[in-house]
Amino acid sequence: MKPAGLYSMLGPVTDDTMAQVNAYLDNPTTDGWDDISGIIVGKFPTETIWQCVVALDPDFPRRGRATDEKGNMVREWERIPHPFTVRKALKLARQSFKADAT
């Protein structure tokens, strides 16, 4: 996946950020999903990869990993999205920016 055309309200998504996303797409793990789920890829005010996935899969969990005040995990992700779903979500995010540019 190329970062070209993927933007957030802060500008183009960086190569480092796309490397994180691509690492998840190549090897989806719970930790990897936790790393990329909050990345902003959508329109103002903010739209995260997680929100884009939920838009495609309304049954996707609305609550993610949680820790207590000491950093101990108290809740894990119920499930993580398939890489195909994440790719489709990112494609829709790119298309929404292109539509606004015209």
Helices and strands as residue ranges (DSSP letters): E 7-8, E 11-12, H 15-26, H 30-36, H 49-56, E 66-67, E 73-75, H 83-101
